[in-house]
Amino acid sequence: MAEFFGTDGVRGLANAGKMTPTSMLRLGQIVGQYFASNAKGRPSAVIGKDTRMSGDMIESALIAGLTSVGVDVISAGVIPTSGVSLMTKGLRANLGVMITASHNKYPDNGVKFFGPDGCKLSDLAEAEIESLLDAGDTALVPSAELGRVNTPDGLQARYIELCKATLPENQRLDGLKIVIDAAHGAAYATASETLRELGADEVISIGNSPSGDNINAGCGSTATELLSKTVVETGADVGVALDGDADRIIMCDESGKVIDGDQLLGLIAKSWKAQGRLRGNGLVATVMSNLGLERFLEANDMHLVRTQVGDRHVAARMRKDGFNIGGEQSGHLLMTQYSPTGDGTMAAIQVLAEIKRQGRPASEVLNVFKPVPQILKNVRYTGENPVTHPTLLDAIEAAQAEFSGQGRILIRASGTEPLIRVMAEGDDPVKVEALVDDFVSLISELA
């Protein structure tokens, strides 16, 4: 069968392809069986979702699948992805299920799975589940052994308390005026409430009126114009934007300038190093992170370890090598002493605490390094993926040699769409743009 999992779980157009109720029922059964096989006693699962209208349909199908193979289900309702991860571990469930398409618009939906440790599944686990999906039969349990569904109160409140606990001891956010854009998504209620309870003078909430079809629509971490505009118009100190499932964060300073994940990673790493909290004397990021971040860390006696794209790959490397901060330029920030997966609200708290501690404007605190000019363009293909074509590989090798360590070229296939992503960065922006255009033309010919 074709690969069921992408770079971050299962994702696609809701009620079509692999995102139909029939497919989700089957997926729930197979995943339930997979995790139940190692359960001690009755297996259980925590399931949560974002605010898109297809969430109820997919949740019902997954619950039917899980309970039909004897898995008890704890339904957490609308909650950030990290909330599902934390509740899975805290409630000692065998698996966690988050229904979301993250930063995608509402017609799409998806499913992310977490093991009993609250971490996303490994490539091996996903491959094993795909094999089981392809195998056929499902072992339904007798009627007396069907799973039960429980919808407990207070899980969102419990999640808020876990977020609040990440604020450094003896600190509050008094004196800060904050705009927070929840993308009409999973944190539409929890993010602003968390900041208010931590003492922020004023929290201006936008993107907090979900209708089922407005998630990530002109708001959130992938559309920051509204955030910047609101910060400037209201005279706020800083702005925070989350994505649909609230595992990403992008910020802006008081002038409206957008601050990406690389800047936030650099800020937190430097702050934690000064406080003696940084493990591994550096951080983990992906091949997409800016060369400027790498240079900044080196200048401050830290180092950068790169992984392939995807926050689960970052998390796996952090666990392997003992780092406690990592993430992606796109805004996935992982702080493993707080949560096994990325959490935008927790990341915001760390950054806001540093702004408060330094007592300086956000523009002075958040812009920690000068980014190297970086250009990213996409090339759509219809035939065979050309990313491993010998002609392309030879051209990449030649380009890297020409950079002589003063830049990078990265060509990779998207994990969710038939796209080749062409990224280059270097100190000479004219050279970088010309190089990207040359590769776009070459890939178009090969595709």
C-alpha positions as CSV (number, residue, x, y, z in Angstrom):
1,M,0.0,0.0,0.0
2,A,1.1,3.6,-0.4
3,E,2.6,5.2,2.7
4,F,-0.2,6.1,5.2
5,F,1.9,8.3,7.5
6,G,3.5,11.6,6.4
7,T,6.1,13.7,8.2
8,D,3.7,14.4,11.1
9,G,1.2,11.6,11.4
10,V,-1.7,11.1,9.0
11,R,-3.1,14.1,7.1
12,G,-5.3,14.8,4.1
13,L,-8.6,16.2,2.9
14,A,-11.3,15.4,5.4
15,N,-13.9,12.9,4.3
16,A,-11.8,11.8,1.3
17,G,-8.9,9.4,0.7
18,K,-7.4,8.2,4.0
19,M,-9.4,10.7,6.1
20,T,-12.9,9.0,5.6
21,P,-14.8,7.6,8.6
22,T,-14.2,4.1,7.2
23,S,-10.4,4.6,7.1
24,M,-10.4,6.2,10.5
25,L,-12.4,3.3,12.0
26,R,-9.9,0.9,10.5
27,L,-7.0,3.0,11.8
28,G,-8.4,3.1,15.3
29,Q,-8.7,-0.6,15.3
30,I,-5.2,-1.3,14.1
31,V,-3.5,1.3,16.3
32,G,-5.6,0.1,19.3
33,Q,-4.5,-3.5,18.7
34,Y,-0.9,-2.4,18.2
35,F,-0.7,-0.7,21.6
36,A,-3.0,-3.0,23.5
37,S,-0.6,-5.9,22.8
38,N,1.8,-4.4,25.3
39,A,-0.7,-3.2,27.8
40,K,-0.8,-4.4,31.4
41,G,-4.5,-4.7,32.2
42,R,-7.1,-2.9,30.2
43,P,-5.6,-0.7,27.5
44,S,-6.6,3.0,27.3
45,A,-6.2,6.0,25.0
46,V,-6.5,9.7,25.4
47,I,-8.0,11.5,22.5
48,G,-8.2,15.2,21.8
49,K,-8.9,17.5,18.8
50,D,-8.6,21.0,17.4
51,T,-11.6,23.1,16.4
52,R,-12.2,22.1,12.7
53,M,-15.6,20.9,11.8
54,S,-14.5,17.4,10.7
55,G,-13.1,16.7,14.1
56,D,-16.3,15.3,15.6
57,M,-16.7,12.9,12.6
58,I,-13.1,11.6,12.8
59,E,-13.2,11.3,16.6
60,S,-16.4,9.2,16.4
61,A,-14.8,6.9,13.9
62,L,-11.6,6.5,15.8
63,I,-13.4,5.9,19.1
64,A,-15.5,3.2,17.4
65,G,-12.4,1.6,16.2
66,L,-10.5,1.8,19.5
67,T,-13.4,0.5,21.6
68,S,-14.2,-2.3,19.2
69,V,-10.7,-3.8,20.0
70,G,-11.1,-3.3,23.7
71,V,-9.4,0.0,24.3
72,D,-11.0,2.4,26.9
73,V,-11.0,6.0,25.6
74,I,-10.6,9.2,27.6
75,S,-12.0,12.0,25.5
76,A,-10.3,15.3,26.3
77,G,-12.3,17.5,23.9
78,V,-10.7,20.5,22.3
79,I,-7.1,20.8,23.7
80,P,-3.7,21.6,22.3
81,T,-1.5,18.7,21.0
82,S,0.8,19.0,23.9
83,G,-2.2,18.5,26.2
84,V,-2.9,15.1,24.7
85,S,0.8,14.2,25.0
86,L,0.9,15.3,28.7
87,M,-2.4,13.6,29.6
88,T,-1.3,10.4,27.9
89,K,1.8,10.2,30.1
90,G,0.1,11.6,33.2
91,L,-2.9,9.4,33.1
92,R,-0.7,6.3,32.2
93,A,-2.6,5.7,29.0
94,N,-1.2,3.3,26.4
95,L,-1.5,5.8,23.6
96,G,-2.6,9.4,22.8
97,V,-4.5,10.5,19.7
98,M,-4.7,14.1,18.5
99,I,-7.1,15.0,15.7
100,T,-5.6,17.9,13.8
101,A,-4.1,19.1,10.6
102,S,-1.9,21.6,12.5
103,H,-1.4,24.7,10.4
104,N,-3.5,23.6,7.4
105,K,-6.8,25.2,6.7
106,Y,-10.1,23.6,7.8
107,P,-10.9,21.3,4.8
108,D,-7.9,19.2,5.9
109,N,-7.6,17.1,9.0
110,G,-5.2,14.5,10.4
111,V,-4.2,12.4,13.3
112,K,-1.1,12.4,15.4
113,F,-0.3,9.5,17.7
114,F,1.7,9.3,20.9
115,G,3.1,6.4,22.8
116,P,2.7,5.9,26.6
117,D,5.7,8.1,27.2
118,G,3.9,11.0,25.4
119,C,6.3,11.0,22.5
120,K,5.4,10.8,18.9
121,L,5.8,7.5,17.2
122,S,9.1,6.4,15.6
123,D,9.5,5.7,11.9
124,L,9.6,2.0,12.9
125,A,6.4,2.1,14.8
126,E,4.6,3.8,11.9
127,A,6.0,1.3,9.4
128,E,4.7,-1.6,11.6
129,I,1.3,0.0,11.8
130,E,1.2,0.5,8.1
131,S,2.0,-3.2,7.6
132,L,-0.9,-4.1,9.9
133,L,-3.2,-1.9,8.0
134,D,-2.3,-3.7,4.9
135,A,-2.6,-7.1,6.4
136,G,-6.4,-7.5,6.6
137,D,-8.2,-9.0,9.5
138,T,-9.0,-7.2,12.8
139,A,-9.5,-9.1,16.0
140,L,-12.7,-7.6,17.5
141,V,-13.3,-8.3,21.2
142,P,-16.4,-10.0,22.6
143,S,-19.3,-7.6,23.6
144,A,-18.4,-7.9,27.3
145,E,-14.8,-6.6,26.6
146,L,-15.7,-3.5,24.5
147,G,-13.9,-0.4,25.5
148,R,-15.7,2.3,27.4
149,V,-15.6,6.1,26.8
150,N,-15.1,8.5,29.6
151,T,-15.3,12.4,29.2
152,P,-13.8,13.7,32.4
153,D,-14.1,17.4,33.5
154,G,-11.1,19.5,34.1
155,L,-8.5,18.3,31.6
156,Q,-8.2,21.7,30.0
157,A,-7.7,23.3,33.5
158,R,-5.1,20.6,34.3
159,Y,-3.3,21.5,31.1
160,I,-3.3,25.2,32.0
161,E,-1.7,24.4,35.4
162,L,1.0,22.4,33.7
163,C,1.7,25.4,31.4
164,K,1.8,27.8,34.4
165,A,4.3,25.6,36.2
166,T,6.9,26.2,33.5
167,L,7.3,29.9,34.5
168,P,10.6,30.3,36.3
169,E,10.3,30.4,40.1
170,N,9.4,33.7,41.7
171,Q,8.6,35.3,38.4
172,R,5.3,36.7,37.1
173,L,4.3,38.5,33.9
174,D,3.1,41.7,35.6
175,G,3.6,44.8,33.5
176,L,3.3,43.1,30.1
177,K,0.6,43.9,27.6
178,I,0.4,40.9,25.3
179,V,-1.5,40.1,22.1
180,I,-2.2,36.4,21.6
181,D,-3.5,34.9,18.3
182,A,-4.8,31.4,18.9
183,A,-5.6,30.8,15.1
184,H,-9.2,30.0,16.1
185,G,-7.7,26.6,17.1
186,A,-7.1,24.2,19.9
187,A,-5.7,26.9,22.4
188,Y,-8.4,29.5,21.7
189,A,-9.4,29.4,25.4
190,T,-6.4,28.0,27.2
191,A,-3.6,30.3,26.0
192,S,-5.0,33.6,26.9
193,E,-6.3,32.3,30.3
194,T,-2.8,30.9,31.1
195,L,-1.2,34.3,30.5
196,R,-3.8,36.1,32.5
197,E,-3.3,33.8,35.4
198,L,0.4,34.4,35.3
199,G,-0.2,38.1,36.0
200,A,0.0,39.8,32.6
201,D,-1.4,43.3,32.9
202,E,-3.5,42.9,29.7
203,V,-4.0,40.0,27.3
204,I,-5.6,41.0,24.0
205,S,-7.0,37.8,22.4
206,I,-7.5,37.5,18.7
207,G,-8.2,34.3,16.7
208,N,-10.2,33.0,19.6
209,S,-13.7,32.6,18.0
210,P,-13.6,29.2,16.3
211,S,-16.5,28.4,14.0
212,G,-15.3,25.1,12.6
213,D,-14.3,26.6,9.3
214,N,-12.0,29.5,10.3
215,I,-9.0,27.7,11.8
216,N,-5.7,29.2,10.5
217,A,-7.7,31.5,8.2
218,G,-5.8,34.8,8.0
219,C,-4.5,34.4,11.5
220,G,-2.1,32.3,13.6
221,S,1.6,31.5,13.1
222,T,1.3,31.1,9.3
223,A,-0.5,34.4,8.8
224,T,1.1,36.9,11.2
225,E,-0.1,40.1,9.5
226,L,-3.1,40.4,11.9
227,L,-0.8,39.8,14.9
228,S,1.6,42.5,13.9
229,K,-1.1,45.0,13.0
230,T,-2.9,44.4,16.4
231,V,0.3,44.8,18.4
232,V,1.1,48.1,16.8
233,E,-2.5,49.4,17.0
234,T,-2.9,48.5,20.6
235,G,0.6,49.6,21.8
236,A,1.2,46.1,23.1
237,D,4.7,45.0,24.3
238,V,4.8,41.8,22.3
239,G,2.6,39.5,20.2
240,V,2.3,35.7,20.3
241,A,0.8,33.6,17.4
242,L,0.0,29.9,17.7
243,D,-1.1,27.5,15.0
244,G,-4.2,25.3,14.8
245,D,-3.1,22.7,17.3
246,A,-0.9,25.1,19.3
247,D,2.3,23.3,19.0
248,R,3.9,26.1,17.1
249,I,4.8,29.7,18.1
250,I,5.8,32.7,16.1
251,M,6.1,36.1,17.9
252,C,6.5,39.8,17.0
253,D,8.1,42.6,18.9
254,E,6.4,46.0,19.8
255,S,7.1,47.3,16.3
256,G,5.3,44.4,14.6
257,K,8.5,42.7,13.4
258,V,8.0,39.0,13.1
259,I,10.3,36.8,15.2
260,D,10.7,33.2,14.0
261,G,11.5,29.9,15.8
262,D,15.2,30.2,15.2
263,Q,15.4,33.5,17.1
264,L,13.4,32.1,19.9
265,L,15.6,29.0,20.1
266,G,18.7,31.2,20.3
267,L,17.2,33.4,23.0
268,I,16.1,30.5,25.2
269,A,19.4,28.6,24.8
270,K,21.5,31.6,25.8
271,S,19.2,32.4,28.7
272,W,19.2,28.8,30.0
273,K,23.0,28.6,29.6
274,A,23.5,31.7,31.8
275,Q,21.1,30.1,34.4
276,G,22.9,26.8,34.3
277,R,19.8,25.1,32.9
278,L,21.0,24.2,29.4
279,R,21.7,20.5,28.8
280,G,24.1,19.4,26.1
281,N,25.6,22.9,25.8
282,G,23.5,23.6,22.7
283,L,20.3,22.7,20.9
284,V,18.9,20.6,18.2
285,A,17.3,22.1,15.1
286,T,16.6,20.9,11.6
287,V,18.4,21.4,8.3
288,M,16.0,24.3,7.6
289,S,17.3,26.5,10.5
290,N,19.2,29.6,9.5
291,L,23.0,29.5,9.3
292,G,22.9,32.7,11.5
293,L,21.6,30.6,14.4
294,E,24.5,28.2,14.1
295,R,27.0,31.1,14.0
296,F,25.2,32.8,17.0
297,L,25.5,29.6,19.1
298,E,29.2,29.1,18.2
299,A,29.9,32.7,19.2
300,N,28.4,32.0,22.6
301,D,30.2,28.8,23.2
302,M,27.3,26.5,22.2
303,H,26.7,24.2,19.3
304,L,23.9,23.2,16.9
305,V,23.0,19.7,16.0
306,R,20.8,19.3,12.9
307,T,18.2,16.7,12.0
308,Q,15.9,16.1,9.1
309,V,12.7,18.2,9.0
310,G,10.0,17.3,11.5
311,D,9.8,18.0,15.2
312,R,9.6,14.3,16.1
313,H,13.1,13.9,14.6
314,V,14.3,16.8,16.7
315,A,12.7,15.2,19.8
316,A,14.3,11.8,19.1
317,R,17.8,13.4,18.8
318,M,17.2,15.4,21.9
319,R,16.3,12.3,23.9
320,K,19.3,10.4,22.4
321,D,21.9,13.0,23.2
322,G,20.5,14.6,26.3
323,F,19.5,18.1,25.0
324,N,16.6,19.9,26.6
325,I,15.9,22.6,24.0
326,G,15.3,22.1,20.3
327,G,12.9,23.0,17.5
328,E,12.2,24.3,14.0
329,Q,12.4,27.7,12.3
330,S,8.7,27.3,11.7
331,G,8.0,27.6,15.4
332,H,8.0,24.1,16.8
333,L,9.9,24.6,20.1
334,L,10.5,21.5,22.3
335,M,11.5,21.8,25.9
336,T,11.6,18.2,27.1
337,Q,11.7,18.9,30.8
338,Y,8.2,20.4,30.4
339,S,6.5,18.4,27.6
340,P,7.5,15.4,25.4
341,T,6.3,17.4,22.3
342,G,6.2,21.0,21.2
343,D,4.0,23.5,23.0
344,G,3.5,27.1,21.9
345,T,2.1,28.3,25.2
346,M,5.0,26.9,27.2
347,A,7.5,28.4,24.8
348,A,5.8,31.8,25.0
349,I,6.0,31.7,28.8
350,Q,9.8,31.2,28.6
351,V,10.3,34.0,26.1
352,L,7.9,36.4,28.0
353,A,9.8,35.6,31.2
354,E,13.1,36.6,29.6
355,I,11.6,39.9,28.3
356,K,10.3,40.6,31.9
357,R,13.7,39.6,33.4
358,Q,15.7,41.8,31.1
359,G,13.3,44.7,31.5
360,R,14.0,45.9,27.9
361,P,11.7,46.2,24.9
362,A,10.9,43.0,23.0
363,S,12.7,44.4,19.9
364,E,16.0,44.4,21.9
365,V,15.4,41.0,23.5
366,L,14.0,38.9,20.7
367,N,16.3,39.8,17.8
368,V,19.3,37.8,19.1
369,F,21.2,37.3,15.8
370,K,21.3,38.6,12.2
371,P,19.8,36.0,9.9
372,V,21.8,34.9,6.9
373,P,19.9,35.7,3.6
374,Q,17.8,32.6,3.0
375,I,15.4,31.8,0.1
376,L,13.0,28.9,-0.2
377,K,11.0,28.1,-3.3
378,N,8.8,25.1,-4.2
379,V,8.6,23.1,-7.4
380,R,5.6,20.9,-8.0
381,Y,6.1,17.6,-9.9
382,T,3.7,15.2,-11.4
383,G,5.8,12.2,-12.3
384,E,8.6,10.5,-10.4
385,N,10.2,12.3,-7.5
386,P,13.3,13.9,-9.0
387,V,15.1,14.6,-5.7
388,T,17.6,11.7,-6.2
389,H,18.2,12.2,-9.9
390,P,22.0,11.9,-10.6
391,T,22.1,15.3,-12.5
392,L,20.5,17.0,-9.5
393,L,22.8,15.4,-7.0
394,D,25.9,16.4,-9.1
395,A,24.6,20.0,-9.2
396,I,24.1,20.1,-5.4
397,E,27.6,18.9,-4.8
398,A,29.0,21.5,-7.1
399,A,27.0,24.3,-5.4
400,Q,28.2,23.2,-2.0
401,A,31.8,23.3,-3.1
402,E,31.3,26.8,-4.5
403,F,29.9,28.1,-1.2
404,S,33.1,27.0,0.5
405,G,31.4,26.9,3.9
406,Q,29.9,30.3,3.6
407,G,26.4,29.1,2.8
408,R,24.2,26.0,2.2
409,I,22.0,24.5,-0.5
410,L,19.2,22.1,0.6
411,I,16.9,20.2,-1.8
412,R,14.2,18.0,-0.2
413,A,10.9,16.5,-1.0
414,S,7.8,17.6,1.0
415,G,6.4,14.9,3.2
416,T,2.8,16.0,2.6
417,E,2.6,17.3,-1.0
418,P,4.2,16.5,-4.4
419,L,6.6,19.4,-4.0
420,I,10.4,19.7,-4.1
421,R,11.6,22.4,-1.7
422,V,14.7,24.3,-2.8
423,M,16.4,26.3,0.0
424,A,19.7,28.2,-0.2
425,E,21.3,30.6,2.2
426,G,24.5,32.6,2.2
427,D,26.1,36.0,2.9
428,D,25.5,37.2,-0.7
429,P,21.7,37.5,-1.3
430,V,22.1,38.0,-5.1
431,K,24.1,34.8,-5.4
432,V,21.6,32.9,-3.2
433,E,18.6,34.0,-5.2
434,A,20.3,33.2,-8.5
435,L,21.3,29.7,-7.2
436,V,17.8,28.9,-6.1
437,D,16.4,30.0,-9.5
438,D,18.9,27.8,-11.3
439,F,17.9,24.8,-9.2
440,V,14.2,25.5,-9.7
441,S,14.7,25.5,-13.5
442,L,16.8,22.3,-13.3
443,I,14.2,20.5,-11.2
444,S,11.4,21.6,-13.5
445,E,13.2,20.1,-16.4
446,L,13.9,16.8,-14.6
447,A,10.3,16.6,-13.2
